[in-house]
Amino acid sequence: MQIWFNDGLVDAARAGVAIDGWPDGEGIFETIKTQGGEIYELGRHMRRALDAANQKVISLPSEDLVRSAIVQLLAVEPHEIGRLRLLFSLDRFVAVHQKYEEISKPARLAVIADPAEVEGISIKTFPYQHRLDLLARAQSQGFDEIICINTSNEVTEGAVSNFIFRIDGKWVTSPLTSGVLPGVQRGIVIERCGVGVRLISRNDLARADAAFVISSLKIALSVSEIDGLQMKIDEDCVGLEADIRAKTLKHSVG
């Protein structure tokens, strides 16, 4: 597998990047969906990366270099649907492009009520293993994602996703103050699709009758159940999903 490492394309093994696309060490990262050689919402991802870099005192490469790296990487590692991961650390810029399998089956969610089990994050940093382990545990139990609850009994986010819920007929998502990562897709559904922001308690979940898992890769994935409570997937849900997908924009980089 070819990857981008600092200023050129190299073999992943030579650069110490594992087969799953994660390098050694620590830093910040962005995961971005690609389709047919086009990139979804690169500008939003890079703005979030810049905010994270400022907090971690990491200097990002120039925009021209990042764009050139993406163009060259997608040319040698083409995938019709891909997962582009951009990783930045004190001395490295790594880009990895791998095949992504679309998920179409509605998600089953479990609630993790013990805040001690979930390490809150405000920026996307690697190593990311804690969150991946939480996801793997949920999947081993037959679920697709987890809903995390904070010490104030508020809904936060998933292992690798944000959520929107329909509660009392209104689509809502949790505020950043509950301990939510400022997801790119979360910003899109709030700014472009009319999803509201409000505190969501664990008790509120019992009043939810529909939900979506949202992320940069999934875009919007319907939920079939939350801890055994069946969710609806009705015309309103179909319409919102179509709106989210239409307003999540992709573009060429070259």
N, C-alpha and C positions, 0 to 999 in steps of 0.2 A: 504494500500500500504506500502510495506517495502522499506526503504531507508537505505543508509549507513550514519551514523552520527559519526564523529570523529574516533572511533575505533571499531564500531560494527553495526550490523543491528538493526533497531528499527522501530516502527510504525511511519509513517510520521506525523500523528496528534500529537503524543507525542513530536516530535522534532520541532514543529512549522513550518512545511513545508506544504504549501498550496496544494490543489488537482492538481494544474497546475505545481507543481514541483519547485516552487520558495520559498526559505526560507525568513524569516525576515532579516532585516539588509542590509549590503552592503558588496561587495567584488568583486572578479573576477570569471569568469566562462568559461567553454568550453562546446560546444554542439557537440556531436559526434554520427555518425550513427553506428548502429550495424546490423548485419545480421547473422542469424543462430548461434548466440553466439560469432561471431567474430567481431572485432572492426576495423573501418576504420581509418587509419592514426593516431594512438594514439601517436606515437613519435612526430609528427609535432604539434599536439595539446598541448602536455605537454611542448614542447619547447616554444610555444607561451605563455602558462600559466606562465612559469618561467620568461619570459621577463616581463609580466604584473605584476607578483608578486614582482619583483625587483623594478618596478616603484611605486607600492603601498605599499612597505615595508611589505609584507606579506610572512611568512615562509611557504613553501609548505611541506606537509608530504613526507616521503621517497617514492621513486619509488616502493619499495616492498610493502608498505602499500597501495598505490594507486592501484597497480595491484591486490593485494589480495582483496581489497574492490570491484573492478569490477567483479572479478571471483565470489565472494560470492553473490553479488547483482544480477548478471545475472542468477544465479542458482535459486534464490527465486522469481525473477520477470522476467521470460523468455518471450521474444517476438521474433517472426521470423524476423520482421523488427522493430528496436527499436531506440529510441532517448535517448542517455546516456548524462546526464548533470552532469558535475563535477564542484562544487562550492567551492571556497576557500575564507575564511575571516580570520581576525586576530585570532579568537579563534575556528574556525569550519572548518571541511572538510565534505561536504555533497555530496553524489552521488545519483542520481535518474535515474531510467530506466523505460521508459514508451513506450507504443506502438506508432509507427509512421506510418501514412498512406502515402504511396507513391503517388506522384503527376505525372500523365501522360499527362494531358491535357496541351497543350501549353499555356504559360502565356500571359496575357494582362497587359501592363505596362502603367502607367500614370507618367507624369513629374511634379515634384514639383519645381517650379522655384524660390520660395522665400526662400533664405537661412535662414531667421529668423525662419522658421518653422521646421528646422532640426538641431538638436544638434549633431555636429560632435563628433566622438569618435575614439580614436587611439588604445584603448585596450578594451576588452570585460568585462564590469563591470555590476553588478546588484546593485540596481534596474534597470530594463531594460524596464520599462513601457513606456517611451517616444517612443521608437522605435516600441514597440508592438502596441501602440495607432495609430501611423502612418500607420502601416500595416492594422490594423482593419478599419481605415477610408478608405483606398484604396479599401479594400474588400467590404465595404458597398456601394461603388460606382461602383462595378462590375469589379474592377481590381484585379490583383493578387500580384502586387508589385509596388513600386514607384521608379522613378529615381530621385535622389537628385542632385541639382545644387548648386555650391558654389558661393561666392561673386564675383569670377572672371569669372562667366558664364561657369564653367567647370563641366562636369559630374563627380560625385563622386561615389556613391554606392546606394544601396537600403535600405529599412528599416532593413532588416535582410539578405541581400544578396549582392554579387558582380555581375558585368555584364561583358560579352564580346560581342563585336559588330563586324560585318563584314562591313568595310567601304572601299570603293574603292577596293574591292576584298581581303582585308587583315583583319585577325582576331586580334583585339586589345582590351586592357583593360586600364583603367585609372591608372596613377601613384599614389603612396602613397602621393606624394606632393600635390595632389589635395584634400586631406582630406579623403583618403580611408583607411578603416580598413584592416590590412594585413591578409586577409582571408586565411585559410588553402587551400581551393579549388583554390583560386586565384593563390597561389604559385605553385600549381600542374600544372595548365594549362600553366603557363609561363615556368616553368622549364622542364616539361615533354612533353608538347603538342605543343610547338612552337608559342603560342599566344604572340603577341608583346605588348609593353607598350608604350603609347604615350598620350599626352594631348588630351582630347576629349571635344570639346566645345558643347554647346547646339545646335549650328547650324550644327555641324557634325552629329547630330542624324538624320537630314533630309537626309543625304547621306547613312545612314545605311540601308542595305537591308536584314539583318538577325542578330539575337542576341540570347544569352543564358543568363538565370539566373543561377548563380552558387553559391553553398553553400555546407557546409559539409553534410547537409541532402538531398538536392535536387541533388547533384553531378553536373548534367548539365540538365537544362530544357529549351527546345526550347521556343522562344517568337513568338507569332502570330501577335501582333501589339504593336505599341508604340504611344500613344495619337491618335489613329485612323489610323495611317500609317501602312499598312499591311506589315508584314515581310515574307520573303521566308523561307521555310523549304525544302531545296533541298538535292541532294546527298552529297554535300559538308558538309552541316549541319549534316546529318545522320552520315557521316564518322567521323566528329570531335566529335560528342557526343559519338560514340562508342570508340574512342581513349581515351577520357577523362575518361569514365567509366572503361576501361581496365587498365588505369594507376593510378586509385585511388585504393589503395591497402588495403585489410583487412587481419587481422591475428588473431590468438588466443592469449589470454593473459595469460592463465594458464600454 
